[in-house]
Amino acid sequence: MMALFLLLVLVAVVLGIIGAAASGLGYLLALGIVVFAADLIFFGARLSRRARRRPVR
């Protein structure tokens, strides 16, 4: 699961760099930001779900 998180972060960074560097491709920058935000939300939800489980004594 961590590999998917890192892959999506890498994709978001690449899209952001291409969108910022190339003129007229600002939509790629916006898409990179959206992918990064969705990735953080997904990772945070998964992390909080895992933290709720407590071992039964």
Buried (B, 14 or more C-beta within 10 A) or exposed (E): EEEEBEEBBEBBEEBBEBBEEEEEBEEBBEBBBEBBEEBBEBBEEEEEEEEEEEEEE
